[in-house]
Amino acid sequence: MPGEEDKCCCRAQKTLFAILKVILGLLFLVLGGWAFLGWWDACLVVFKGCAGLFFIFIGAVVLIMAKE
C-alpha cells in the first residue's frame, strides 16, 4: 500500500534526525568539556568572581523567606 510506505519513510527520517541530534549533542558536550579543561584558569576566575554575588543573592532570598 502506498500509505504504509510513506509512513515507513517518515518514521525512518524521524529516526535519522533523532540519531543526528544525539551525535551533535555528544559532539557539543565533548567540545564544551575540552574548552572547559583548556581554559581552567579562566573558569576559576569567573567562579571566584561570581561567588560573592551568588552569596549576596542567596542571603537576600533567605531574609525574604524568613520575613514571611
N, CA, C and O atoms as CSV, one atom per row, in Angstrom:
chain,resi,resn,atom,element,x,y,z
A,1,MET,N,N,0.834,-1.184,0.000
A,1,MET,CA,C,0.000,0.000,0.000
A,1,MET,C,C,0.882,1.251,0.000
A,1,MET,O,O,1.910,1.278,0.676
A,2,PRO,N,N,0.503,2.258,-0.729
A,2,PRO,CA,C,1.308,3.466,-0.797
A,2,PRO,C,C,1.339,4.233,0.520
A,2,PRO,O,O,2.358,4.845,0.838
A,3,GLY,N,N,0.282,4.220,1.279
A,3,GLY,CA,C,0.237,4.961,2.544
A,3,GLY,C,C,1.210,4.421,3.568
A,3,GLY,O,O,1.831,5.184,4.308
A,4,GLU,N,N,1.346,3.102,3.613
A,4,GLU,CA,C,2.267,2.493,4.577
A,4,GLU,C,C,3.720,2.798,4.228
A,4,GLU,O,O,4.555,2.957,5.119
A,5,GLU,N,N,4.020,2.878,2.946
A,5,GLU,CA,C,5.389,3.178,2.521
A,5,GLU,C,C,5.777,4.596,2.931
A,5,GLU,O,O,6.912,4.839,3.342
A,6,ASP,N,N,4.832,5.534,2.820
A,6,ASP,CA,C,5.097,6.911,3.233
A,6,ASP,C,C,5.332,6.995,4.739
A,6,ASP,O,O,6.206,7.731,5.198
A,7,LYS,N,N,4.544,6.233,5.509
A,7,LYS,CA,C,4.709,6.238,6.962
A,7,LYS,C,C,6.062,5.668,7.353
A,7,LYS,O,O,6.720,6.174,8.262
A,8,CYS,N,N,6.474,4.610,6.659
A,8,CYS,CA,C,7.760,3.983,6.948
A,8,CYS,C,C,8.900,4.939,6.638
A,8,CYS,O,O,9.859,5.046,7.403
A,9,CYS,N,N,8.789,5.639,5.502
A,9,CYS,CA,C,9.823,6.599,5.117
A,9,CYS,C,C,9.886,7.743,6.125
A,9,CYS,O,O,10.970,8.185,6.507
A,10,CYS,N,N,8.722,8.216,6.552
A,10,CYS,CA,C,8.660,9.302,7.526
A,10,CYS,C,C,9.251,8.853,8.861
A,10,CYS,O,O,9.976,9.606,9.510
A,11,ARG,N,N,8.938,7.630,9.261
A,11,ARG,CA,C,9.463,7.086,10.508
A,11,ARG,C,C,10.990,6.960,10.442
A,11,ARG,O,O,11.691,7.277,11.402
A,12,ALA,N,N,11.488,6.495,9.302
A,12,ALA,CA,C,12.935,6.352,9.128
A,12,ALA,C,C,13.618,7.717,9.153
A,12,ALA,O,O,14.710,7.864,9.703
A,13,GLN,N,N,12.969,8.707,8.559
A,13,GLN,CA,C,13.534,10.062,8.546
A,13,GLN,C,C,13.574,10.636,9.965
A,13,GLN,O,O,14.560,11.267,10.344
A,14,LYS,N,N,12.518,10.424,10.748
A,14,LYS,CA,C,12.495,10.910,12.131
A,14,LYS,C,C,13.583,10.226,12.955
A,14,LYS,O,O,14.238,10.869,13.775
A,15,THR,N,N,13.774,8.930,12.740
A,15,THR,CA,C,14.820,8.196,13.457
A,15,THR,C,C,16.194,8.718,13.086
A,15,THR,O,O,17.057,8.871,13.949
A,16,LEU,N,N,16.402,8.993,11.799
A,16,LEU,CA,C,17.687,9.523,11.341
A,16,LEU,C,C,17.968,10.883,11.970
A,16,LEU,O,O,19.086,11.144,12.414
A,17,PHE,N,N,16.954,11.753,12.010
A,17,PHE,CA,C,17.133,13.066,12.630
A,17,PHE,C,C,17.400,12.938,14.131
A,17,PHE,O,O,18.189,13.707,14.681
A,18,ALA,N,N,16.762,11.989,14.795
A,18,ALA,CA,C,16.998,11.787,16.225
A,18,ALA,C,C,18.432,11.330,16.470
A,18,ALA,O,O,19.088,11.803,17.398
A,19,ILE,N,N,18.914,10.421,15.645
A,19,ILE,CA,C,20.302,9.957,15.778
A,19,ILE,C,C,21.269,11.105,15.514
A,19,ILE,O,O,22.269,11.250,16.217
A,20,LEU,N,N,20.974,11.924,14.501
A,20,LEU,CA,C,21.819,13.074,14.187
A,20,LEU,C,C,21.865,14.056,15.359
A,20,LEU,O,O,22.925,14.593,15.683
A,21,LYS,N,N,20.726,14.286,15.985
A,21,LYS,CA,C,20.679,15.193,17.141
A,21,LYS,C,C,21.495,14.649,18.307
A,21,LYS,O,O,22.180,15.413,18.986
A,22,VAL,N,N,21.435,13.347,18.549
A,22,VAL,CA,C,22.204,12.736,19.634
A,22,VAL,C,C,23.698,12.873,19.352
A,22,VAL,O,O,24.470,13.223,20.245
A,23,ILE,N,N,24.105,12.597,18.118
A,23,ILE,CA,C,25.524,12.720,17.762
A,23,ILE,C,C,25.981,14.167,17.897
A,23,ILE,O,O,27.066,14.429,18.418
A,24,LEU,N,N,25.169,15.100,17.437
A,24,LEU,CA,C,25.512,16.518,17.554
A,24,LEU,C,C,25.578,16.949,19.016
A,24,LEU,O,O,26.465,17.714,19.395
A,25,GLY,N,N,24.651,16.467,19.837
A,25,GLY,CA,C,24.681,16.791,21.269
A,25,GLY,C,C,25.922,16.255,21.946
A,25,GLY,O,O,26.538,16.954,22.751
A,26,LEU,N,N,26.303,15.024,21.634
A,26,LEU,CA,C,27.523,14.460,22.209
A,26,LEU,C,C,28.760,15.222,21.759
A,26,LEU,O,O,29.686,15.426,22.544
A,27,LEU,N,N,28.780,15.645,20.496
A,27,LEU,CA,C,29.899,16.428,19.984
A,27,LEU,C,C,30.034,17.741,20.746
A,27,LEU,O,O,31.137,18.133,21.127
A,28,PHE,N,N,28.908,18.421,20.969
A,28,PHE,CA,C,28.957,19.674,21.718
A,28,PHE,C,C,29.379,19.450,23.169
A,28,PHE,O,O,30.088,20.284,23.731
A,29,LEU,N,N,28.965,18.355,23.782
A,29,LEU,CA,C,29.398,18.046,25.145
A,29,LEU,C,C,30.914,17.843,25.207
A,29,LEU,O,O,31.577,18.338,26.118
A,30,VAL,N,N,31.446,17.120,24.240
A,30,VAL,CA,C,32.891,16.882,24.203
A,30,VAL,C,C,33.633,18.197,23.980
A,30,VAL,O,O,34.618,18.476,24.662
A,31,LEU,N,N,33.168,19.002,23.034
A,31,LEU,CA,C,33.823,20.287,22.777
A,31,LEU,C,C,33.739,21.210,23.987
A,31,LEU,O,O,34.700,21.914,24.298
A,32,GLY,N,N,32.603,21.213,24.668
A,32,GLY,CA,C,32.457,22.039,25.867
A,32,GLY,C,C,33.379,21.586,26.984
A,32,GLY,O,O,33.989,22.417,27.656
A,33,GLY,N,N,33.489,20.281,27.194
A,33,GLY,CA,C,34.407,19.767,28.206
A,33,GLY,C,C,35.849,20.073,27.880
A,33,GLY,O,O,36.637,20.409,28.764
A,34,TRP,N,N,36.197,19.957,26.609
A,34,TRP,CA,C,37.567,20.261,26.172
A,34,TRP,C,C,37.884,21.741,26.395
A,34,TRP,O,O,38.968,22.081,26.869
A,35,ALA,N,N,36.930,22.624,26.051
A,35,ALA,CA,C,37.136,24.054,26.250
A,35,ALA,C,C,37.228,24.381,27.737
A,35,ALA,O,O,38.045,25.206,28.145
A,36,PHE,N,N,36.399,23.742,28.538
A,36,PHE,CA,C,36.409,23.986,29.986
A,36,PHE,C,C,37.761,23.596,30.582
A,36,PHE,O,O,38.337,24.345,31.371
A,37,LEU,N,N,38.258,22.432,30.205
A,37,LEU,CA,C,39.554,21.996,30.730
A,37,LEU,C,C,40.699,22.833,30.167
A,37,LEU,O,O,41.688,23.082,30.855
A,38,GLY,N,N,40.562,23.262,28.924
A,38,GLY,CA,C,41.612,24.079,28.310
A,38,GLY,C,C,41.718,25.452,28.940
A,38,GLY,O,O,42.814,26.001,29.045
A,39,TRP,N,N,40.608,26.007,29.355
A,39,TRP,CA,C,40.603,27.342,29.966
A,39,TRP,C,C,40.261,27.254,31.451
A,39,TRP,O,O,39.490,28.066,31.961
A,40,TRP,N,N,40.825,26.285,32.136
A,40,TRP,CA,C,40.523,26.048,33.542
A,40,TRP,C,C,40.823,27.271,34.397
A,40,TRP,O,O,40.031,27.618,35.273
A,41,ASP,N,N,41.962,27.933,34.157
A,41,ASP,CA,C,42.330,29.115,34.957
A,41,ASP,C,C,41.302,30.228,34.792
A,41,ASP,O,O,40.920,30.871,35.770
A,42,ALA,N,N,40.854,30.457,33.568
A,42,ALA,CA,C,39.851,31.492,33.334
A,42,ALA,C,C,38.516,31.111,33.980
A,42,ALA,O,O,37.805,31.977,34.492
A,43,CYS,N,N,38.178,29.829,33.958
A,43,CYS,CA,C,36.936,29.379,34.593
A,43,CYS,C,C,36.981,29.604,36.101
A,43,CYS,O,O,35.978,29.987,36.703
A,44,LEU,N,N,38.136,29.368,36.708
A,44,LEU,CA,C,38.267,29.603,38.151
A,44,LEU,C,C,38.087,31.078,38.487
A,44,LEU,O,O,37.472,31.411,39.500
A,45,VAL,N,N,38.611,31.956,37.654
A,45,VAL,CA,C,38.448,33.387,37.882
A,45,VAL,C,C,36.968,33.767,37.821
A,45,VAL,O,O,36.490,34.547,38.644
A,46,VAL,N,N,36.251,33.218,36.850
A,46,VAL,CA,C,34.816,33.511,36.723
A,46,VAL,C,C,34.054,32.978,37.940
A,46,VAL,O,O,33.202,33.677,38.490
A,47,PHE,N,N,34.353,31.753,38.360
A,47,PHE,CA,C,33.679,31.189,39.530
A,47,PHE,C,C,33.944,32.010,40.779
A,47,PHE,O,O,33.031,32.274,41.561
A,48,LYS,N,N,35.189,32.412,40.966
A,48,LYS,CA,C,35.520,33.218,42.144
A,48,LYS,C,C,34.831,34.579,42.086
A,48,LYS,O,O,34.397,35.101,43.112
A,49,GLY,N,N,34.732,35.148,40.894
A,49,GLY,CA,C,34.070,36.443,40.742
A,49,GLY,C,C,32.577,36.360,40.981
A,49,GLY,O,O,31.977,37.311,41.482
A,50,CYS,N,N,31.971,35.247,40.633
A,50,CYS,CA,C,30.521,35.094,40.790
A,50,CYS,C,C,30.133,34.627,42.189
A,50,CYS,O,O,28.974,34.770,42.581
A,51,ALA,N,N,31.055,34.084,42.935
A,51,ALA,CA,C,30.732,33.517,44.250
A,51,ALA,C,C,30.166,34.581,45.187
A,51,ALA,O,O,29.174,34.329,45.871
A,52,GLY,N,N,30.770,35.749,45.230
A,52,GLY,CA,C,30.294,36.814,46.117
A,52,GLY,C,C,28.875,37.246,45.775
A,52,GLY,O,O,28.031,37.375,46.662
A,53,LEU,N,N,28.615,37.466,44.500
A,53,LEU,CA,C,27.270,37.859,44.079
A,53,LEU,C,C,26.258,36.758,44.360
A,53,LEU,O,O,25.117,37.043,44.723
A,54,PHE,N,N,26.659,35.521,44.198
A,54,PHE,CA,C,25.774,34.400,44.483
A,54,PHE,C,C,25.409,34.364,45.958
A,54,PHE,O,O,24.244,34.161,46.300
A,55,PHE,N,N,26.387,34.559,46.838
A,55,PHE,CA,C,26.116,34.551,48.278
A,55,PHE,C,C,25.234,35.721,48.684
A,55,PHE,O,O,24.384,35.576,49.562
A,56,ILE,N,N,25.423,36.889,48.052
A,56,ILE,CA,C,24.553,38.033,48.340
A,56,ILE,C,C,23.119,37.711,47.937
A,56,ILE,O,O,22.182,37.997,48.682
A,57,PHE,N,N,22.949,37.123,46.770
A,57,PHE,CA,C,21.618,36.760,46.288
A,57,PHE,C,C,20.963,35.737,47.212
A,57,PHE,O,O,19.793,35.885,47.564
A,58,ILE,N,N,21.697,34.712,47.604
A,58,ILE,CA,C,21.142,33.683,48.492
A,58,ILE,C,C,20.781,34.284,49.851
A,58,ILE,O,O,19.747,33.950,50.430
A,59,GLY,N,N,21.639,35.168,50.349
A,59,GLY,CA,C,21.351,35.831,51.617
A,59,GLY,C,C,20.065,36.650,51.540
A,59,GLY,O,O,19.272,36.639,52.482
A,60,ALA,N,N,19.847,37.359,50.435
A,60,ALA,CA,C,18.627,38.141,50.271
A,60,ALA,C,C,17.403,37.230,50.185
A,60,ALA,O,O,16.358,37.548,50.751
A,61,VAL,N,N,17.519,36.121,49.496
A,61,VAL,CA,C,16.402,35.180,49.395
A,61,VAL,C,C,16.059,34.604,50.770
A,61,VAL,O,O,14.886,34.491,51.124
A,62,VAL,N,N,17.078,34.244,51.535
A,62,VAL,CA,C,16.826,33.695,52.866
A,62,VAL,C,C,16.165,34.730,53.767
A,62,VAL,O,O,15.250,34.398,54.521
A,63,LEU,N,N,16.615,35.976,53.700
A,63,LEU,CA,C,15.986,37.026,54.509
A,63,LEU,C,C,14.524,37.255,54.100
A,63,LEU,O,O,13.669,37.468,54.959
A,64,ILE,N,N,14.242,37.212,52.812
A,64,ILE,CA,C,12.870,37.374,52.342
A,64,ILE,C,C,12.013,36.216,52.832
A,64,ILE,O,O,10.873,36.421,53.248
A,65,MET,N,N,12.548,35.007,52.788
A,65,MET,CA,C,11.800,33.846,53.257
A,65,MET,C,C,11.599,33.899,54.770
A,65,MET,O,O,10.550,33.491,55.268
A,66,ALA,N,N,12.581,34.390,55.497
A,66,ALA,CA,C,12.467,34.472,56.952
A,66,ALA,C,C,11.439,35.521,57.360
A,66,ALA,O,O,10.820,35.410,58.419
A,67,LYS,N,N,11.257,36.530,56.526
A,67,LYS,CA,C,10.321,37.607,56.820
A,67,LYS,C,C,8.876,37.106,56.801
A,67,LYS,O,O,8.028,37.631,57.523
A,68,GLU,N,N,8.596,36.099,55.982
A,68,GLU,CA,C,7.221,35.590,55.856
A,68,GLU,C,C,6.782,34.769,57.034
A,68,GLU,O,O,5.653,34.280,57.060
